[in-house]
Amino acid sequence: MKDLAGRVAFITGGGSGIGFGIAMCAVEAGMRVFIADVRADHLDDGLAKLRAAGAEAHGMLVDVADPAQVERAAEETIKVFGKVHLVCNNAGVSIFGPMDAATAGDWRWIMGVNLDGVINGIQSFVPRLKLHGEGGHIVNTASMAGLLVGPNMGLYCASKFAVVGLTLSLRYDLAPHGIGVSVLCPGFVRSNIHEAVLSRPKSLGATGYPVSDAEMKRLDGVLSVGMAPIEVGTHVIAGVRENRQYIFPHAEFRDELNAVHGELMAALPDREPEEARMAVEDFRRQRRAEAAKLIKNF
Ligand SMILES: NC(=O)c1ccc[n+]([C@@H]2O[C@H](COP(=O)([O-])OP(=O)(O)OC[C@H]3O[C@@H](n4cnc5c(N)ncnc54)[C@H](O)[C@@H]3O)[C@@H](O)[C@H]2O)c1
C-alpha cells in the first residue's frame, strides 16, 4: 500500500513500545490511527502523545485474546473513521524459562495474546478490508524468535513461529484482493515488554516462572540495548509501502539465519528425489508460483 495519507491504521498494543512506534510513524505518513491496548495507562499515554503530535487518534481498551473485544474494536474503528486500511496485530507478551516448568496458565496466556490475538485481528478486520475494495495491508508482529530458537524460549517461540507461518500463508490468500501482508520480526527493542506480567489475567495467574520486581528489572536491563521503537516503526511503514514479506529491522541476525539455512539444507537426505513424489511436489510448487504472481507491490 503506497499511498498512506488520509488512510486509517488500527494497531494493537499501540499504547507502548513497538505498537506506539508504528502508530507515530503511521501518523508521520499522514494516517489516522486507532490504537487498542489492554492497559489503560498505556492507552492514555499513547493517545496523549499521538494527539500532541497532531494526530487524529482514537483508542479503546481491548484484550486481543478475546475475539468479542476485538470485534467490538473493529466496529468502533469503522464507526469513528468509516474505513480501515492498515491493521497491525502487534500486541504481545513474553515469558521465559524451561518448558517443563510451564503451567497451563502460562501456555494459555502466551498463546492467547500472541497467537489468538493475531487470529482475532485477522477474523475481525480482513472482511472489513475486503469490503471497501481500496486494498490495504496487514502487519503481524512475530519476532526473530519466530525463526530462531534457544533455550528457555519454548512458549514464546511456539507462539511466534505460529505467527510467522500463518502470516506467510495469509499473504497468498489476500493477494487477489489487493491486500498486502507482512510479518515483522524484530530483535531487541527498548520497550515495556519486561512489565508484560502486569497485564496478565488473574484467571491465568498460576505460573511456573519467576515473577518479581527483580526479574522485571533484569529483563529491562537486557532490553536497554534495544532499538528505539520509532526506528522499528520506520521499517514497518517502508515494509508496508513495498509489500515486503519479511520486515527485519535488525541486522544482527545475518550469521544465525545463514547458519539455520545451512542446517536445514544439511538435514536433507543426500540422494535423488523420488520421481512420483517429486511430480506431486512440482504440482504444489507450480500452484504456489501461480499464487505468488498475484502478490505485487500494490
Ligand atoms: N521488545 C522486544 O525486544 C521485542 C522483540 C521482538 C518482538 N517483540 C514483539 O513486539 C510486540 C510489541 O511488544 P513491545 O516490545 O513493544 O512491548 P510493550 O509491552 O512495550 O508493548 C506491548 C503493548 O501491548 C499491550 N498488550 C499486552 N497484552 C495485551 C492484550 N492482551 N491485549 C491488548 N494489548 C495488550 C501492552 O499493554 C503494551 O502496551 C509483541 O508482540 C512482542 O512479542 C518485541
The ligand as an ORCA input file, in Angstrom:
! r2SCAN-3c Opt
* xyz 0 1
  N      10.750     -5.653     22.719
  C      11.364     -6.595     22.029
  O      12.592     -6.780     22.159
  C      10.584     -7.431     21.042
  C      11.310     -8.238     20.156
  C      10.624     -8.995     19.229
  C       9.244     -8.982     19.182
  N       8.562     -8.212     20.063
  C       7.097     -8.215     19.959
  O       6.655     -6.902     19.722
  C       5.299     -6.775     20.144
  C       5.154     -5.495     20.956
  O       5.889     -5.632     22.158
  P       6.766     -4.462     22.788
  O       8.135     -4.984     22.918
  O       6.534     -3.208     22.085
  O       6.167     -4.444     24.283
  P       5.336     -3.356     25.099
  O       4.935     -4.059     26.349
  O       6.080     -2.085     25.215
  O       4.069     -3.121     24.190
  C       3.072     -4.100     24.053
  C       1.723     -3.463     24.295
  O       0.725     -4.496     24.167
  C      -0.187     -4.361     25.235
  N      -0.819     -5.648     25.497
  C      -0.333     -6.690     26.196
  N      -1.254     -7.663     26.267
  C      -2.332     -7.237     25.570
  C      -3.595     -7.788     25.286
  N      -3.954     -8.983     25.764
  N      -4.474     -7.060     24.550
  C      -4.137     -5.825     24.097
  N      -2.952     -5.243     24.347
  C      -2.055     -5.947     25.067
  C       0.639     -3.868     26.404
  O      -0.174     -3.228     27.398
  C       1.592     -2.902     25.713
  O       1.063     -1.597     25.701
  C       4.980     -8.053     20.896
  O       4.237     -8.913     20.043
  C       6.339     -8.636     21.187
  O       6.295    -10.039     21.340
  C       9.200     -7.432     20.995
*
